[in-house]
Amino acid sequence: MKYLLAAITFLITLWVSGQTAAPAFSFIEYQRSFPRISEALKRKEDTLMKQFREKKFEWPAKNIYLRSFKYDSHLEVWIKPANGDQYKLFKTYKVCALAGTLGPKRMEGDYQVPEGFYYINEFNPKSAYHLSLGLNYPNASDRILSDSLQPGGDIYIHGKCVTTGCIPILDQQIEELYVLALHAKNQGQDFIPVHIFPVRFNNPKSADYLARYIREFPEYAVLADELRRAYLYFEKTKKLPLVMVDGRGAYRIGNTLPEEEKAPVKAAPRRPVKYFDEAVLAKSVDKLPVYPGGNAGFQQFIDKISRDMEPFLEKGQQKTYLMVEFIIDKDGKPAYAKVIKGGNEEMNDKLQEKFENMPAWTPATRLEKNVAVKLKQSIVVDASGL
């Protein structure tokens, strides 16, 4: 009887303690206790649910995957349905500011956005940049290859559209992304992958830019190769690549690809350096060379070039002034074009090519003989529409 009463007392104690214990809070309920998150959930959940219904996605997403492209300034959000094994694109945000150049982050204060394979390791509801999602930089590769004492850190996807090495988007976009990530984590996705690439490798303009960058920094080709393989594997399968880090800190992609897709990233060939014997140039002429169609025809050529150069303006740049120097030889053939003021490498390469491919001019003359002359031409590239 004594042991029976003790057992009953113990069971009653357990029952009472179960009735009075505070309920366990979920991750999303904890985050909701912060005013910014509570307001973001009120503003964004219904809209996101509607967008999911339109795309026939199950709400909330149990798995999300983020891809960022530095040169292209895009941040993609991919969703993997609960009953599927392939990711589907949900939305693409514009990365609204960029610090640094192509290439990985290697030390504190270099203003570089990292490149490689990361995951979200922090939800910051009180960020100075509205809301922010932290990345696990430095990762296993970075800890080997970056500065051992000051590799840097505090890399986030955040709002406010400013950056010194993070991935910034607009406030309303970070609210959406934060809500999506909250739900995914609350559903059990502890590691939300974030892959950061230098360029969108299947975009010809972006690939050309990468090739020119590697021409100047050939040591970057090894990292670019592995990033490209990971990108192509996902493009082909819509599944995450298997990423490993070797003893030297280099990424190794464990998935196989068709042989034609394994070709390494190549550097762009350098424009051949051309030299012209300026001793043969006429210092003065009796008659200047004439473009086919005269001055009116040449002005049409310049106007068209100005429009053609607009896509090569730097991000955020609306207008630039250039000066091109070129030679019309004694046969009237254009040659040795060179941008001596303004522009950028990509624009200047294209511009020089167009000048050297002009149709033949009527050559300049001196003392009734054809002579070679050097000319200069200013060009305005204006995409402002004003």
KEKE-3310 file (N, C-alpha, C; in steps of 0.2 Angstrom, whole numbers, plus 5000, padded with zeros to 4 digits):
npx = (5004:5010:5019:5011:5004:5014:5017:5006:5005:5017:5013:5002:5009:5017:5007:5001:5013:5014:5003:5005:5017:5027:5022:5032:5041:5041:5053:5049:5039:5046:5054:5044:5042:5049:5047:5049:5049:5037:5029:5033:5029:5015:5014:5019:5016:5003:5004:5015:5009:4999:5007:5014:5003:4999:5010:5009:5015:5018:5013:5020:5037:5047:5060:5073:5084:5097:5104:5117:5124:5137:5143:5131:5122:5111:5100:5094:5079:5076:5064:5061:5049:5039:5036:5045:5061:5068:5073:5064:5063:5058:5059:5068:5078:5085:5101:5106:5117:5135:5151:5168:5177:5176:5181:5187:5183:5196:5202:5200:5192:5194:5183:5177:5164:5161:5165:5158:5152:5140:5130:5115:5117:5112:5099:5094:5085:5085:5093:5105:5103:5090:5083:5092:5101:5113:5128:5139:5153:5170:5171:5175:5184:5188:5194:5206:5212:5211:5216:5225:5224:5216:5203:5191:5173:5156:5146:5132:5115:5105:5095:5092:5101:5114:5132:5147:5153:5143:5128:5116:5099:5082:5072:5059:5061:5070:5062:5053:5061:5067:5055:5052:5063:5062:5051:5055:5066:5059:5052:5061:5073:5088:5100:5101:5106:5117:5124:5137:5141:5153:5149:5134:5136:5131:5127:5132:5138:5142:5150:5160:5165:5171:5181:5189:5193:5200:5211:5218:5220:5226:5227:5215:5208:5207:5198:5187:5184:5179:5168:5160:5158:5149:5139:5134:5130:5119:5111:5108:5102:5094:5097:5106:5124:5137:5148:5165:5179:5197:5213:5220:5212:5204:5189:5180:5170:5159:5150:5147:5148:5143:5157:5159:5155:5165:5175:5188:5187:5192:5204:5202:5208:5222:5221:5230:5246:5248:5259:5263:5273:5276:5284:5280:5268:5259:5263:5256:5243:5236:5223:5211:5207:5192:5177:5166:5152:5154:5155:5142:5139:5149:5145:5133:5138:5145:5135:5128:5137:5138:5126:5127:5137:5130:5126:5137:5141:5146:5138:5125:5130:5126:5131:5145:5161:5172:5188:5194:5208:5214:5221:5221:5227:5238:5231:5218:5213:5206:5215:5224:5217:5213:5208:5210:5205:5193:5179:5179:5187:5180:5171:5180:5187:5177:5174:5186:5187:5176:5180:5192:5186:5179:5173:5183:5191:5192:5208:5219:5228:5244:5253:5248:5250:5245:5243:5247:5237:5235:5220:5208:5194:5180:5168:5151:5143:5127:5115:5105:5093:5090)
npy = (4994:5006:5008:5009:5021:5030:5029:5033:5046:5051:5050:5059:5071:5072:5074:5086:5095:5094:5100:5113:5118:5129:5131:5125:5135:5138:5140:5150:5156:5162:5171:5179:5187:5198:5215:5219:5207:5202:5212:5210:5197:5199:5207:5200:5186:5182:5187:5180:5167:5167:5169:5157:5148:5152:5147:5134:5128:5120:5127:5130:5133:5119:5117:5128:5136:5146:5156:5166:5179:5188:5197:5198:5202:5196:5187:5172:5163:5147:5133:5118:5106:5097:5084:5082:5079:5089:5105:5120:5136:5150:5164:5179:5191:5207:5211:5225:5233:5233:5227:5227:5215:5202:5186:5178:5181:5186:5192:5202:5218:5219:5222:5212:5202:5186:5170:5155:5141:5141:5143:5148:5154:5162:5172:5188:5198:5211:5219:5232:5234:5234:5219:5204:5190:5179:5172:5158:5162:5163:5148:5130:5130:5143:5145:5139:5145:5159:5174:5170:5176:5187:5184:5190:5193:5193:5192:5195:5193:5206:5220:5238:5241:5244:5241:5233:5222:5212:5205:5214:5218:5225:5232:5227:5216:5208:5206:5197:5186:5183:5179:5167:5160:5159:5150:5139:5135:5133:5122:5112:5113:5115:5119:5131:5132:5143:5148:5156:5164:5170:5174:5172:5158:5153:5165:5174:5187:5188:5177:5181:5192:5186:5178:5188:5193:5182:5182:5193:5189:5175:5165:5164:5155:5141:5141:5147:5137:5126:5132:5134:5121:5116:5125:5121:5108:5109:5117:5107:5096:5101:5098:5099:5101:5090:5095:5096:5099:5100:5095:5107:5117:5119:5119:5104:5097:5084:5077:5070:5076:5078:5075:5086:5097:5098:5106:5117:5134:5147:5159:5175:5178:5190:5206:5208:5217:5231:5239:5255:5263:5278:5287:5287:5293:5307:5324:5335:5338:5340:5336:5330:5313:5304:5298:5285:5291:5304:5317:5316:5303:5298:5303:5296:5283:5286:5289:5277:5268:5274:5270:5257:5254:5256:5245:5241:5250:5253:5246:5255:5267:5280:5288:5291:5298:5296:5295:5291:5286:5283:5276:5280:5272:5274:5268:5270:5262:5258:5257:5251:5256:5264:5267:5281:5288:5287:5275:5257:5241:5231:5239:5246:5237:5232:5244:5248:5237:5240:5252:5248:5240:5248:5253:5255:5271:5286:5290:5301:5315:5322:5333:5328:5314:5299:5298:5292:5295:5301:5301:5308:5305:5310:5302:5300:5291:5288:5283:5288:5293:5306)
npz = (5000:5004:4994:4983:4985:4984:4971:4965:4969:4963:4949:4949:4952:4940:4931:4935:4934:4920:4916:4920:4915:4905:4888:4874:4863:4845:4832:4823:4831:4841:4834:4829:4840:4839:4834:4821:4814:4816:4810:4797:4794:4794:4783:4772:4772:4767:4754:4749:4750:4741:4729:4729:4727:4714:4707:4709:4720:4736:4751:4768:4760:4762:4759:4754:4742:4738:4725:4720:4709:4706:4695:4687:4696:4702:4713:4716:4721:4725:4726:4734:4732:4744:4740:4729:4721:4714:4712:4710:4702:4711:4712:4707:4713:4712:4715:4723:4725:4724:4730:4728:4717:4704:4711:4726:4743:4754:4765:4780:4777:4763:4755:4747:4740:4746:4737:4733:4742:4754:4769:4777:4793:4803:4809:4809:4817:4821:4814:4808:4795:4791:4790:4791:4785:4790:4783:4783:4782:4787:4778:4777:4767:4765:4778:4776:4765:4766:4775:4789:4801:4800:4793:4790:4791:4796:4785:4776:4769:4766:4769:4764:4753:4753:4754:4759:4756:4757:4752:4746:4745:4742:4755:4756:4749:4756:4767:4762:4759:4771:4778:4770:4773:4787:4788:4781:4790:4801:4797:4798:4790:4793:4787:4776:4760:4752:4737:4729:4715:4702:4690:4679:4671:4659:4652:4638:4638:4651:4653:4644:4650:4662:4656:4651:4664:4669:4661:4665:4678:4680:4690:4696:4689:4693:4704:4698:4688:4696:4702:4691:4686:4697:4695:4682:4684:4693:4684:4675:4682:4692:4705:4720:4720:4725:4736:4740:4750:4748:4755:4753:4753:4741:4732:4727:4716:4717:4708:4692:4675:4658:4646:4637:4645:4654:4651:4655:4661:4651:4648:4640:4624:4622:4614:4600:4601:4591:4581:4573:4561:4565:4558:4545:4544:4538:4542:4538:4527:4510:4507:4517:4523:4517:4523:4517:4510:4515:4527:4533:4532:4540:4552:4554:4556:4568:4577:4577:4583:4595:4601:4600:4610:4622:4630:4636:4646:4663:4678:4684:4678:4667:4657:4646:4641:4627:4618:4603:4594:4578:4563:4546:4532:4518:4508:4511:4521:4537:4552:4567:4578:4594:4610:4619:4629:4642:4644:4646:4649:4642:4634:4626:4619:4610:4604:4597:4589:4580:4574:4567:4558:4549:4533:4518:4517:4506:4503:4512:4504:4499:4491:4479:4481:4489:4506:4523:4538:4555:4565:4576:4586:4595:4606:4612:4624:4628:4639:4645:4640:4639)
capx = (5000:5014:5022:5005:5002:5020:5017:5000:5008:5022:5009:4999:5014:5019:5001:5001:5018:5013:4998:5007:5023:5026:5023:5038:5040:5044:5058:5045:5036:5052:5056:5038:5041:5052:5042:5050:5047:5029:5026:5035:5025:5009:5014:5022:5014:4997:5006:5019:5005:4996:5012:5015:4997:5000:5015:5007:5020:5015:5015:5026:5042:5051:5067:5074:5091:5099:5110:5119:5128:5140:5143:5125:5118:5105:5099:5088:5076:5073:5060:5060:5042:5040:5036:5049:5068:5071:5072:5060:5064:5052:5059:5074:5079:5090:5106:5105:5124:5140:5157:5174:5177:5176:5186:5184:5185:5202:5204:5196:5193:5195:5177:5175:5159:5164:5163:5159:5147:5139:5123:5112:5118:5110:5093:5095:5078:5087:5099:5106:5101:5082:5083:5098:5102:5120:5132:5144:5159:5173:5169:5181:5189:5191:5199:5213:5215:5211:5221:5224:5223:5210:5199:5185:5167:5149:5144:5125:5111:5102:5091:5095:5104:5121:5136:5155:5155:5138:5123:5110:5093:5078:5069:5053:5063:5073:5056:5050:5066:5067:5049:5053:5069:5059:5047:5059:5069:5054:5049:5066:5079:5093:5105:5099:5112:5118:5130:5139:5145:5156:5144:5130:5140:5128:5126:5138:5141:5145:5156:5166:5169:5175:5187:5194:5196:5205:5216:5222:5222:5225:5227:5208:5204:5205:5192:5181:5182:5175:5161:5157:5155:5144:5133:5132:5127:5113:5107:5106:5099:5090:5099:5112:5130:5141:5154:5170:5185:5202:5218:5223:5207:5201:5183:5180:5163:5159:5146:5149:5145:5146:5164:5159:5154:5170:5181:5190:5186:5198:5206:5201:5215:5224:5221:5237:5248:5250:5264:5263:5279:5273:5288:5277:5262:5260:5262:5251:5240:5232:5216:5209:5203:5184:5173:5161:5146:5156:5154:5135:5140:5153:5141:5128:5142:5147:5128:5126:5142:5136:5120:5129:5141:5126:5125:5144:5142:5146:5132:5124:5133:5122:5134:5153:5164:5178:5192:5197:5213:5215:5225:5219:5233:5238:5226:5212:5211:5207:5219:5227:5212:5215:5204:5215:5202:5187:5177:5181:5190:5175:5168:5185:5189:5172:5175:5192:5186:5172:5184:5196:5182:5176:5174:5189:5190:5196:5214:5222:5233:5249:5257:5245:5251:5241:5247:5243:5236:5231:5214:5205:5187:5176:5161:5147:5139:5122:5109:5100:5087:5089)
capy = (5000:5012:5009:5011:5028:5034:5029:5038:5053:5053:5051:5066:5076:5073:5077:5093:5099:5094:5105:5120:5120:5134:5128:5126:5140:5136:5145:5156:5160:5166:5177:5184:5191:5204:5219:5219:5201:5202:5216:5207:5191:5202:5210:5196:5179:5181:5188:5174:5161:5168:5167:5149:5145:5153:5142:5127:5126:5119:5132:5134:5129:5115:5117:5133:5136:5153:5157:5173:5180:5194:5201:5199:5206:5193:5183:5168:5159:5140:5129:5111:5104:5091:5077:5081:5079:5094:5112:5125:5143:5154:5171:5182:5197:5211:5213:5232:5236:5228:5230:5223:5213:5195:5183:5176:5185:5183:5195:5208:5224:5219:5223:5207:5197:5179:5166:5148:5137:5143:5141:5153:5152:5167:5176:5194:5203:5218:5222:5239:5235:5231:5212:5201:5183:5178:5167:5155:5164:5159:5141:5126:5132:5150:5145:5137:5150:5166:5177:5166:5180:5192:5182:5194:5190:5197:5192:5194:5195:5211:5226:5245:5243:5247:5235:5233:5215:5208:5204:5218:5219:5230:5230:5223:5209:5205:5204:5191:5181:5182:5175:5161:5156:5157:5145:5133:5133:5130:5115:5107:5114:5118:5122:5133:5133:5149:5147:5163:5163:5176:5176:5167:5155:5152:5171:5175:5193:5187:5173:5185:5196:5182:5176:5194:5194:5177:5184:5197:5185:5167:5161:5163:5150:5135:5142:5148:5130:5122:5135:5133:5114:5116:5129:5117:5102:5111:5118:5101:5091:5105:5096:5102:5097:5087:5100:5094:5103:5096:5097:5113:5122:5120:5115:5099:5095:5076:5075:5070:5080:5076:5078:5093:5102:5098:5110:5122:5141:5149:5166:5178:5180:5197:5209:5208:5223:5233:5245:5258:5267:5285:5291:5287:5297:5314:5329:5339:5335:5344:5334:5325:5307:5305:5292:5284:5295:5310:5319:5314:5296:5296:5305:5291:5278:5287:5288:5270:5266:5276:5266:5250:5254:5257:5239:5240:5254:5250:5246:5262:5272:5282:5292:5292:5301:5293:5298:5286:5287:5278:5278:5279:5272:5277:5265:5271:5256:5260:5252:5254:5260:5264:5271:5285:5292:5285:5268:5252:5236:5228:5244:5248:5231:5232:5250:5247:5232:5243:5257:5244:5236:5252:5252:5259:5278:5289:5292:5308:5316:5327:5334:5323:5307:5296:5297:5289:5300:5299:5305:5307:5306:5309:5298:5301:5285:5291:5278:5291:5295:5314)
capz = (5000:5004:4987:4978:4987:4982:4964:4963:4971:4958:4943:4950:4951:4933:4927:4937:4931:4913:4915:4922:4912:4899:4881:4870:4857:4839:4830:4820:4836:4844:4829:4829:4846:4837:4830:4813:4811:4817:4805:4790:4793:4793:4777:4767:4772:4762:4747:4747:4749:4734:4724:4729:4724:4707:4704:4711:4726:4743:4756:4766:4757:4767:4757:4749:4740:4736:4721:4719:4704:4707:4689:4684:4701:4704:4719:4715:4726:4722:4731:4732:4735:4749:4736:4724:4722:4710:4714:4705:4703:4713:4711:4706:4716:4709:4720:4721:4726:4724:4732:4726:4710:4704:4715:4733:4749:4757:4771:4782:4774:4756:4752:4743:4742:4745:4731:4735:4745:4761:4771:4782:4800:4808:4808:4813:4817:4824:4810:4806:4788:4792:4792:4788:4785:4790:4780:4787:4780:4783:4778:4778:4762:4767:4784:4774:4760:4768:4780:4795:4807:4799:4786:4789:4793:4796:4778:4776:4764:4770:4766:4764:4747:4753:4755:4759:4755:4758:4746:4748:4741:4744:4761:4755:4746:4762:4771:4759:4759:4778:4779:4767:4777:4793:4787:4780:4796:4806:4795:4799:4786:4797:4783:4769:4756:4748:4733:4727:4709:4700:4684:4676:4666:4652:4649:4634:4640:4658:4652:4641:4656:4666:4652:4651:4670:4670:4657:4669:4685:4678:4696:4698:4684:4696:4708:4693:4685:4701:4703:4684:4687:4701:4692:4676:4687:4695:4678:4671:4686:4697:4711:4723:4719:4731:4736:4745:4751:4749:4760:4751:4753:4735:4731:4723:4714:4716:4703:4685:4670:4651:4644:4634:4650:4659:4648:4660:4660:4647:4648:4634:4621:4622:4608:4598:4601:4585:4581:4567:4560:4564:4553:4538:4544:4535:4547:4535:4521:4506:4508:4523:4521:4517:4525:4512:4511:4517:4534:4535:4532:4546:4558:4555:4559:4575:4581:4578:4588:4602:4603:4601:4616:4628:4634:4639:4652:4669:4681:4687:4674:4662:4651:4646:4635:4625:4613:4599:4589:4573:4557:4539:4529:4511:4504:4514:4525:4544:4556:4573:4583:4601:4614:4623:4635:4644:4643:4651:4644:4637:4629:4622:4614:4605:4600:4593:4583:4575:4570:4562:4553:4545:4526:4516:4515:4501:4507:4512:4499:4500:4484:4474:4483:4494:4512:4529:4543:4561:4566:4583:4586:4602:4606:4618:4625:4633:4639:4650:4636:4639)
cpx = (5004:5017:5017:5004:5008:5019:5011:5002:5012:5018:5005:5003:5016:5013:5001:5006:5017:5008:5000:5013:5022:5027:5029:5037:5044:5049:5054:5042:5040:5053:5050:5038:5045:5048:5043:5048:5040:5026:5027:5031:5018:5009:5015:5019:5008:5000:5010:5014:5001:5001:5013:5009:4997:5005:5014:5012:5016:5018:5015:5032:5046:5058:5068:5082:5092:5105:5111:5124:5131:5140:5136:5120:5111:5105:5093:5086:5073:5070:5060:5054:5044:5040:5040:5056:5072:5069:5068:5061:5057:5053:5066:5074:5085:5095:5108:5112:5129:5147:5162:5173:5175:5182:5183:5186:5191:5205:5199:5197:5194:5189:5174:5169:5162:5161:5163:5152:5146:5132:5121:5114:5116:5104:5093:5089:5079:5093:5099:5104:5094:5082:5089:5099:5110:5123:5138:5151:5163:5171:5175:5186:5192:5196:5206:5216:5215:5216:5220:5222:5217:5206:5193:5179:5161:5147:5136:5121:5106:5098:5096:5099:5110:5126:5144:5157:5150:5134:5117:5105:5088:5075:5063:5055:5066:5068:5054:5055:5067:5061:5050:5058:5066:5055:5050:5063:5064:5051:5055:5072:5084:5099:5102:5105:5112:5125:5131:5143:5148:5151:5139:5133:5137:5126:5132:5142:5145:5151:5162:5169:5173:5181:5192:5197:5201:5211:5221:5224:5221:5225:5220:5205:5203:5199:5186:5179:5177:5168:5157:5154:5149:5137:5130:5128:5120:5108:5104:5102:5094:5091:5105:5118:5133:5147:5158:5175:5191:5207:5221:5218:5203:5194:5184:5173:5163:5155:5149:5145:5147:5153:5164:5158:5159:5176:5182:5188:5192:5198:5204:5208:5216:5223:5229:5240:5251:5255:5264:5269:5276:5278:5285:5271:5264:5258:5257:5249:5237:5225:5215:5206:5196:5181:5168:5154:5148:5155:5147:5135:5144:5149:5136:5132:5144:5141:5127:5131:5140:5131:5123:5134:5137:5126:5132:5145:5142:5140:5131:5126:5128:5125:5142:5155:5171:5181:5195:5202:5214:5219:5221:5225:5233:5234:5219:5209:5212:5211:5222:5223:5214:5211:5209:5212:5195:5186:5180:5184:5186:5173:5174:5187:5184:5173:5181:5191:5181:5176:5189:5192:5178:5177:5180:5187:5194:5202:5216:5227:5238:5253:5255:5247:5247:5246:5243:5243:5233:5226:5212:5198:5184:5170:5158:5143:5134:5116:5104:5093:5086:5092)
cpy = (5006:5013:5011:5018:5032:5034:5033:5045:5055:5054:5058:5072:5078:5076:5084:5097:5099:5100:5113:5122:5124:5130:5130:5130:5137:5141:5151:5160:5164:5172:5182:5188:5198:5208:5219:5213:5200:5206:5213:5201:5194:5204:5205:5189:5178:5182:5182:5168:5161:5166:5160:5146:5146:5148:5135:5124:5125:5124:5129:5129:5125:5115:5123:5133:5143:5153:5164:5174:5187:5199:5203:5202:5203:5188:5179:5164:5153:5137:5122:5108:5098:5084:5077:5081:5085:5101:5116:5132:5146:5161:5173:5189:5201:5213:5221:5236:5231:5231:5225:5221:5206:5192:5182:5181:5182:5186:5201:5214:5225:5221:5218:5203:5190:5175:5159:5145:5138:5141:5147:5150:5157:5171:5182:5199:5210:5221:5229:5240:5232:5224:5209:5194:5182:5172:5164:5156:5166:5152:5137:5128:5139:5150:5143:5142:5157:5168:5173:5170:5185:5190:5186:5190:5194:5198:5191:5195:5200:5216:5232:5246:5246:5241:5237:5226:5210:5208:5208:5218:5224:5228:5226:5216:5205:5202:5197:5185:5179:5177:5168:5157:5154:5151:5138:5130:5130:5123:5110:5108:5118:5122:5124:5135:5139:5148:5154:5162:5170:5179:5170:5164:5154:5159:5173:5181:5192:5183:5176:5189:5192:5180:5182:5195:5189:5179:5188:5193:5178:5163:5159:5157:5143:5135:5143:5141:5126:5125:5134:5126:5113:5119:5124:5111:5104:5113:5112:5097:5095:5101:5099:5098:5095:5091:5097:5099:5099:5099:5104:5119:5123:5116:5109:5096:5087:5073:5075:5074:5077:5079:5085:5099:5103:5103:5116:5129:5143:5157:5169:5180:5188:5199:5210:5216:5225:5239:5248:5263:5274:5289:5292:5291:5304:5319:5334:5337:5341:5343:5329:5318:5308:5298:5291:5287:5302:5311:5316:5306:5294:5298:5299:5285:5279:5287:5281:5266:5268:5272:5259:5249:5254:5251:5238:5245:5251:5250:5253:5268:5273:5285:5291:5295:5297:5297:5292:5289:5282:5281:5276:5279:5275:5274:5266:5266:5259:5255:5255:5258:5259:5269:5275:5288:5289:5277:5263:5246:5233:5233:5245:5243:5232:5239:5250:5243:5236:5248:5253:5241:5241:5251:5257:5267:5280:5292:5299:5309:5322:5327:5329:5316:5305:5295:5294:5295:5297:5304:5303:5309:5305:5306:5299:5295:5287:5286:5281:5293:5302:5317)
cpz = (5000:4998:4982:4979:4984:4974:4961:4964:4965:4951:4943:4949:4944:4930:4929:4934:4923:4911:4916:4918:4906:4893:4878:4864:4851:4837:4827:4826:4840:4840:4829:4835:4845:4833:4823:4810:4811:4811:4798:4789:4791:4785:4771:4767:4767:4755:4745:4746:4743:4729:4723:4726:4716:4704:4706:4716:4732:4748:4763:4763:4763:4765:4752:4748:4737:4731:4720:4714:4704:4701:4687:4689:4702:4710:4717:4721:4723:4728:4729:4736:4739:4745:4730:4725:4718:4712:4708:4707:4705:4711:4711:4709:4712:4715:4718:4723:4726:4726:4729:4718:4710:4708:4722:4738:4752:4763:4773:4779:4767:4752:4747:4745:4741:4739:4734:4738:4752:4763:4776:4789:4805:4805:4812:4813:4819:4820:4808:4798:4787:4794:4788:4790:4785:4786:4784:4784:4787:4784:4778:4773:4763:4773:4782:4769:4761:4773:4786:4801:4806:4793:4785:4791:4792:4788:4778:4769:4768:4766:4765:4758:4748:4755:4755:4758:4756:4751:4748:4743:4745:4751:4760:4752:4752:4767:4768:4760:4766:4780:4777:4771:4784:4793:4786:4786:4801:4804:4795:4794:4790:4793:4776:4765:4752:4744:4729:4721:4706:4694:4683:4670:4659:4649:4645:4636:4647:4657:4648:4646:4660:4662:4652:4658:4672:4666:4661:4676:4683:4684:4698:4694:4688:4700:4703:4689:4690:4702:4696:4684:4691:4698:4686:4679:4689:4689:4675:4675:4690:4704:4714:4722:4725:4731:4742:4745:4752:4754:4759:4751:4747:4735:4726:4722:4713:4711:4696:4680:4663:4650:4642:4639:4655:4657:4653:4657:4657:4648:4641:4630:4621:4615:4606:4598:4594:4585:4574:4567:4559:4560:4546:4538:4542:4541:4545:4529:4517:4506:4513:4520:4521:4518:4519:4514:4514:4525:4537:4536:4539:4552:4559:4558:4566:4579:4582:4583:4595:4605:4605:4608:4622:4633:4638:4645:4658:4673:4685:4683:4668:4656:4652:4640:4633:4619:4609:4594:4584:4567:4550:4534:4522:4506:4506:4519:4533:4548:4563:4578:4590:4605:4619:4629:4636:4643:4648:4646:4639:4632:4624:4617:4609:4601:4595:4587:4578:4571:4565:4557:4549:4538:4524:4515:4509:4505:4507:4506:4501:4494:4479:4475:4489:4500:4518:4534:4549:4563:4573:4582:4593:4601:4612:4618:4630:4633:4644:4646:4636:4633)
residu = (MET:LYS:TYR:LEU:LEU:ALA:ALA:ILE:THR:PHE:LEU:ILE:THR:LEU:TRP:VAL:SER:GLY:GLN:THR:ALA:ALA:PRO:ALA:PHE:SER:PHE:ILE:GLU:TYR:GLN:ARG:SER:PHE:PRO:ARG:ILE:SER:GLU:ALA:LEU:LYS:ARG:LYS:GLU:ASP:THR:LEU:MET:LYS:GLN:PHE:ARG:GLU:LYS:LYS:PHE:GLU:TRP:PRO:ALA:LYS:ASN:ILE:TYR:LEU:ARG:SER:PHE:LYS:TYR:ASP:SER:HIS:LEU:GLU:VAL:TRP:ILE:LYS:PRO:ALA:ASN:GLY:ASP:GLN:TYR:LYS:LEU:PHE:LYS:THR:TYR:LYS:VAL:CYS:ALA:LEU:ALA:GLY:THR:LEU:GLY:PRO:LYS:ARG:MET:GLU:GLY:ASP:TYR:GLN:VAL:PRO:GLU:GLY:PHE:TYR:TYR:ILE:ASN:GLU:PHE:ASN:PRO:LYS:SER:ALA:TYR:HIS:LEU:SER:LEU:GLY:LEU:ASN:TYR:PRO:ASN:ALA:SER:ASP:ARG:ILE:LEU:SER:ASP:SER:LEU:GLN:PRO:GLY:GLY:ASP:ILE:TYR:ILE:HIS:GLY:LYS:CYS:VAL:THR:THR:GLY:CYS:ILE:PRO:ILE:LEU:ASP:GLN:GLN:ILE:GLU:GLU:LEU:TYR:VAL:LEU:ALA:LEU:HIS:ALA:LYS:ASN:GLN:GLY:GLN:ASP:PHE:ILE:PRO:VAL:HIS:ILE:PHE:PRO:VAL:ARG:PHE:ASN:ASN:PRO:LYS:SER:ALA:ASP:TYR:LEU:ALA:ARG:TYR:ILE:ARG:GLU:PHE:PRO:GLU:TYR:ALA:VAL:LEU:ALA:ASP:GLU:LEU:ARG:ARG:ALA:TYR:LEU:TYR:PHE:GLU:LYS:THR:LYS:LYS:LEU:PRO:LEU:VAL:MET:VAL:ASP:GLY:ARG:GLY:ALA:TYR:ARG:ILE:GLY:ASN:THR:LEU:PRO:GLU:GLU:GLU:LYS:ALA:PRO:VAL:LYS:ALA:ALA:PRO:ARG:ARG:PRO:VAL:LYS:TYR:PHE:ASP:GLU:ALA:VAL:LEU:ALA:LYS:SER:VAL:ASP:LYS:LEU:PRO:VAL:TYR:PRO:GLY:GLY:ASN:ALA:GLY:PHE:GLN:GLN:PHE:ILE:ASP:LYS:ILE:SER:ARG:ASP:MET:GLU:PRO:PHE:LEU:GLU:LYS:GLY:GLN:GLN:LYS:THR:TYR:LEU:MET:VAL:GLU:PHE:ILE:ILE:ASP:LYS:ASP:GLY:LYS:PRO:ALA:TYR:ALA:LYS:VAL:ILE:LYS:GLY:GLY:ASN:GLU:GLU:MET:ASN:ASP:LYS:LEU:GLN:GLU:LYS:PHE:GLU:ASN:MET:PRO:ALA:TRP:THR:PRO:ALA:THR:ARG:LEU:GLU:LYS:ASN:VAL:ALA:VAL:LYS:LEU:LYS:GLN:SER:ILE:VAL:VAL:ASP:ALA:SER:GLY:LEU)
# end
